[in-house]
């Protein structure tokens, strides 16, 4: 057995880690999409992370 923490269940994120995520919103009106983007940007700013929103 190793004394290292289980990396898959760790809630800690190292400062140099690259965290990615995807949000898919379908069936939302353009106004609601703007609201979702604004919320995401606000939360990212609060947490001090960089957010890139890419629309396809």
Secondary structure, DSSP 8 states (H G I E B T S, - for coil): ---S--TTT-----TT----------S--HHHHHHHHHHHHHHHHHHT--------
